[in-house]
Every structure is written in C-alpha cells, then in structure tokens.
Amino acid sequence: MTKRDTYDTPSDVVADDGKVEVRGPDAVDVDLTPEAAEETSDRLLNAAMKARGDKRLEDFPHKAK
C-alpha cells in the first residue's frame, strides 16, 4: 500500500444546482448528490471522532499493542 499524505486543511464545500461540490486539498474534486453528501458527512464525523479518541489514548500504558 502506498503512503498517502495527511492534510490539516479542510475541504471547501458548496451546494450548487442541486449537488454538493467538494474541492481540495490536493486532488479532492468530487460532486455528490445531497443524499450521498449527508451519508459521507456522517461517515467523516464518525471516523474523525474515532481518530481523535485514538490520538488522545495513544500514550496510555493500558492500551493494547
């Protein structure tokens, strides 16, 4: 698997003509239906909360290796 860059800049998101446009950073360039955008936002939020929790717990000695 190739190593991917991790960005700290959020994507730009706009609603235009019945679709949701997501641009950047880097090569992110996607248009979604409103329904797909809603599901994607739920998935992003869930993954972000998990990643934030993982980051907070990474230095705790009780965490399984």
Backbone as a printed PyTorch tensor [residue, N CA C, xyz], in Angstrom:
tensor([[[  0.8410,  -1.1790,   0.0000],
         [  0.0000,   0.0000,   0.0000],
         [  0.8870,   1.2430,   0.0000]],

        [[  0.5180,   2.2200,  -0.7980],
         [  1.2990,   3.4550,  -0.8920],
         [  0.9960,   4.3860,   0.2770]],

        [[  2.0230,   5.0750,   0.7140],
         [  1.8440,   6.0640,   1.7830],
         [  1.1280,   7.2740,   1.2030]],

        [[  0.1350,   7.7440,   1.9120],
         [ -0.6220,   8.9140,   1.4870],
         [ -0.2980,  10.0920,   2.3830]],

        [[ -0.3850,  11.2800,   1.8170],
         [ -0.2000,  12.5000,   2.6000],
         [ -1.3930,  12.6950,   3.5250]],

        [[ -1.1430,  13.2850,   4.6640],
         [ -2.2000,  13.6560,   5.6000],
         [ -2.2700,  15.1740,   5.6290]],

        [[ -3.4490,  15.7170,   5.3950],
         [ -3.6300,  17.1650,   5.2990],
         [ -4.2840,  17.7150,   6.5510]],

        [[ -3.9290,  18.9440,   6.8970],
         [ -4.5710,  19.6060,   8.0320],
         [ -5.4570,  20.7650,   7.5590]],

        [[ -5.7160,  20.8160,   6.2670],
         [ -6.5820,  21.8350,   5.6790],
         [ -7.9030,  21.1780,   5.2780]],

        [[ -9.0180,  21.7110,   5.7310],
         [-10.3060,  21.1160,   5.3590],
         [-10.6600,  21.3810,   3.9020]],

        [[-11.5340,  20.5630,   3.3700],
         [-12.0280,  20.7480,   2.0050],
         [-12.9920,  21.9260,   1.9390]],

        [[-13.0920,  22.5330,   0.7610],
         [-14.1260,  23.5370,   0.5020],
         [-15.3710,  22.8070,   0.0200]],

        [[-16.5260,  23.1790,   0.5290],
         [-17.7790,  22.5060,   0.1930],
         [-18.8360,  23.5540,  -0.1160]],

        [[-19.4890,  23.3980,  -1.2860],
         [-20.5740,  24.3050,  -1.6590],
         [-21.7200,  23.5030,  -2.2660]],

        [[-22.9250,  24.0390,  -2.1070],
         [-24.0970,  23.4790,  -2.7770],
         [-24.3210,  24.2960,  -4.0420]],

        [[-24.4660,  23.6060,  -5.1730],
         [-24.6520,  24.2980,  -6.4430],
         [-25.5280,  23.4670,  -7.3580]],

        [[-26.6460,  24.0210,  -7.7570],
         [-27.5250,  23.3950,  -8.7400],
         [-27.9420,  21.9770,  -8.3460]],

        [[-28.2930,  21.8100,  -7.0620],
         [-28.7900,  20.5170,  -6.5990],
         [-27.7430,  19.4720,  -6.3040]],

        [[-26.4860,  19.8620,  -6.2820],
         [-25.4180,  18.9220,  -5.9370],
         [-24.4950,  19.5710,  -4.9230]],

        [[-23.6770,  18.7630,  -4.2840],
         [-22.6970,  19.2440,  -3.3140],
         [-21.3180,  19.0480,  -3.9250]],

        [[-20.5660,  20.1370,  -4.0210],
         [-19.2300,  20.0920,  -4.6140],
         [-18.1840,  20.1550,  -3.5100]],

        [[-17.2460,  19.2080,  -3.5510],
         [-16.1650,  19.1420,  -2.5630],
         [-14.8510,  19.3160,  -3.3150]],

        [[-14.0620,  20.3160,  -2.8890],
         [-12.7940,  20.6080,  -3.5600],
         [-11.6640,  20.7340,  -2.5480]],

        [[-10.5350,  20.1060,  -2.8900],
         [ -9.3110,  20.2310,  -2.1070],
         [ -9.4160,  19.5570,  -0.7480]],

        [[ -8.3130,  19.4440,  -0.0630],
         [ -6.9850,  19.8150,  -0.5360],
         [ -6.4640,  18.8190,  -1.5800]],

        [[ -5.4010,  19.2030,  -2.2280],
         [ -4.7330,  18.3990,  -3.2440],
         [ -5.7090,  18.0010,  -4.3480]],

        [[ -5.8830,  16.7240,  -4.6200],
         [ -6.6570,  16.2650,  -5.7740],
         [ -8.1250,  15.9660,  -5.4580]],

        [[ -8.6000,  16.3360,  -4.2830],
         [-10.0120,  16.0960,  -3.9630],
         [-10.8660,  16.9720,  -4.8700]],

        [[-11.7480,  16.3410,  -5.6320],
         [-12.6040,  17.0500,  -6.5740],
         [-13.7790,  16.1300,  -6.8930]],

        [[-14.8590,  16.2870,  -6.1160],
         [-15.9780,  15.3690,  -6.2600],
         [-17.2990,  16.1260,  -6.1350]],

        [[-18.2790,  15.7040,  -6.9250],
         [-19.6440,  16.2240,  -6.8340],
         [-20.5370,  15.1000,  -6.3260]],

        [[-21.3710,  15.3960,  -5.3360],
         [-22.2200,  14.3850,  -4.7100],
         [-23.6810,  14.8130,  -4.7500]],

        [[-24.5590,  13.8230,  -4.7670],
         [-25.9670,  14.1260,  -4.5600],
         [-26.1310,  14.5570,  -3.1100]],

        [[-27.2030,  15.2620,  -2.7870],
         [-27.4080,  15.6370,  -1.3830],
         [-27.4370,  14.4170,  -0.4600]],

        [[-28.0280,  13.3260,  -0.9080],
         [-28.0980,  12.1140,  -0.0820],
         [-26.7170,  11.5160,   0.1540]],

        [[-25.8980,  11.4630,  -0.8940],
         [-24.5350,  10.9280,  -0.7440],
         [-23.6940,  11.8480,   0.1380]],

        [[-23.9060,  13.1540,   0.0260],
         [-23.1660,  14.0960,   0.8650],
         [-23.5380,  13.9320,   2.3320]],

        [[-24.8290,  13.7250,   2.6210],
         [-25.2550,  13.5170,   4.0090],
         [-24.6170,  12.2630,   4.5960]],

        [[-24.6390,  11.1690,   3.8550],
         [-24.0430,   9.9200,   4.3500],
         [-22.5330,  10.0790,   4.5200]],

        [[-21.8920,  10.7480,   3.5590],
         [-20.4520,  10.9800,   3.6520],
         [-20.1190,  11.8220,   4.8770]],

        [[-20.9310,  12.8370,   5.1580],
         [-20.6670,  13.6760,   6.3310],
         [-20.7920,  12.8690,   7.6150]],

        [[-21.7730,  11.9640,   7.6940],
         [-21.9030,  11.0950,   8.8700],
         [-20.6770,  10.2020,   9.0240]],

        [[-20.2310,   9.6260,   7.9160],
         [-19.0580,   8.7430,   7.9630],
         [-17.7990,   9.5060,   8.3470]],

        [[-17.6420,  10.7240,   7.8070],
         [-16.4810,  11.5460,   8.1620],
         [-16.4850,  11.8980,   9.6380]],

        [[-17.6390,  12.3010,  10.1550],
         [-17.7280,  12.6730,  11.5640],
         [-17.4240,  11.4850,  12.4730]],

        [[-17.9780,  10.3220,  12.1520],
         [-17.7050,   9.1250,  12.9640],
         [-16.2260,   8.7590,  12.9420]],

        [[-15.6120,   8.8020,  11.7630],
         [-14.1900,   8.4670,  11.6550],
         [-13.3260,   9.5120,  12.3570]],

        [[-13.7180,  10.7820,  12.2640],
         [-12.9580,  11.8430,  12.9360],
         [-12.9950,  11.6750,  14.4520]],

        [[-14.1690,  11.3300,  14.9860],
         [-14.2700,  11.1220,  16.4390],
         [-13.4280,   9.9300,  16.8760]],

        [[-13.4260,   8.8470,  16.0830],
         [-12.6160,   7.6810,  16.4260],
         [-11.1320,   8.0320,  16.3760]],

        [[-10.7060,   8.7330,  15.3190],
         [ -9.2960,   9.1090,  15.1870],
         [ -8.8610,  10.0370,  16.3190]],

        [[ -9.7250,  10.9790,  16.6920],
         [ -9.3940,  11.8870,  17.8040],
         [ -9.2450,  11.0910,  19.1060]],

        [[-10.1380,  10.1420,  19.3280],
         [-10.0430,   9.3000,  20.5270],
         [ -8.7840,   8.4580,  20.5260]],

        [[ -8.4650,   7.8690,  19.3640],
         [ -7.2320,   7.0720,  19.2440],
         [ -6.0140,   7.9270,  19.5720]],

        [[ -6.0100,   9.1580,  19.0650],
         [ -4.8760,  10.0570,  19.2930],
         [ -4.7410,  10.4120,  20.7740]],

        [[ -5.8790,  10.6560,  21.4260],
         [ -5.8440,  11.0010,  22.8560],
         [ -5.3440,   9.8420,  23.7090]],

        [[ -5.6210,   8.6020,  23.2910],
         [ -5.2790,   7.4350,  24.1020],
         [ -3.9390,   6.7990,  23.7360]],

        [[ -3.2520,   7.3130,  22.7170],
         [ -2.0530,   6.6390,  22.2250],
         [ -0.9270,   6.5350,  23.2510]],

        [[ -0.8710,   7.4150,  24.2270],
         [  0.2200,   7.3770,  25.2130],
         [ -0.1750,   6.7120,  26.5250]],

        [[ -1.3830,   6.1530,  26.5940],
         [ -1.8190,   5.4990,  27.8190],
         [ -1.2370,   4.0770,  27.8670]],

        [[ -0.6310,   3.6830,  28.9750],
         [  0.0180,   2.3710,  29.0600],
         [ -0.9640,   1.2000,  29.0080]],

        [[ -2.2210,   1.3910,  29.3520],
         [ -3.1690,   0.2750,  29.3590],
         [ -3.6710,  -0.0970,  27.9700]],

        [[ -3.3540,   0.6900,  26.9550],
         [ -3.8330,   0.4190,  25.6120],
         [ -3.1450,  -0.8250,  25.0470]],

        [[ -3.9180,  -1.7200,  24.4740],
         [ -3.3690,  -2.9380,  23.8800],
         [ -2.4710,  -2.5910,  22.7040]],

        [[ -1.4040,  -3.3290,  22.5540],
         [ -0.4680,  -3.0950,  21.4430],
         [ -0.8980,  -3.8220,  20.2140]]])
